[in-house]
Amino acid sequence: MSLTGGNRNDVTQLMPLIDQIPPVRGKRGRPRFRPDALYADRGYDHDKYRALVRDKGITPVIARRGSEHGSGLGVYRWVVEQTFALLHWFRRLRIRWEIRDDIHEAFLSLACGIICWRRLRNLSLS
């Protein structure tokens, strides 16, 4: 995963993100290196990037600008928005104060570990 400044357009980081997808293990045979489909919101609605995603063998499911809401993409996006909300519990991650990338990523990993631990603890208590 690459860490970029907050003033970068998300769509410019789409292809590097796809290139960094690790192999998916579990079934017999060669591990898969790419998903079947890519779900994205209107911020990624560029024909250039749709074509680049298709060239990788991935079906782009990207909402069109100007289309009405309720296309079904929000179902998958909510998980991402919830993750950001959980990470914002940690004051140190709300605003990036760290100059060094490795320190910021360490705090991010620590926060993810704490979130998972809290979720698992709540499951065992119920």
HELIX and SHEET records of a PDB file:
HELIX    1   1 ASP A   10  GLN A   13  5                                   4    
HELIX    2   2 LEU A   14  ASP A   19  1                                   6    
HELIX    3   3 ARG A   42  TYR A   44  5                                   3    
HELIX    4   4 ASP A   47  ASP A   55  1                                   9    
HELIX    5   5 GLY A   74  LEU A   87  1                                  14    
HELIX    6   6 ARG A   91  ARG A   94  1                                   4    
HELIX    7   7 ASP A  101  LEU A  125  1                                  25    
SHEET    1   A 2 ALA A  37  ALA A  40  0                                        
SHEET    2   A 2 THR A  59  ILE A  62  1                                        
END                                                                             
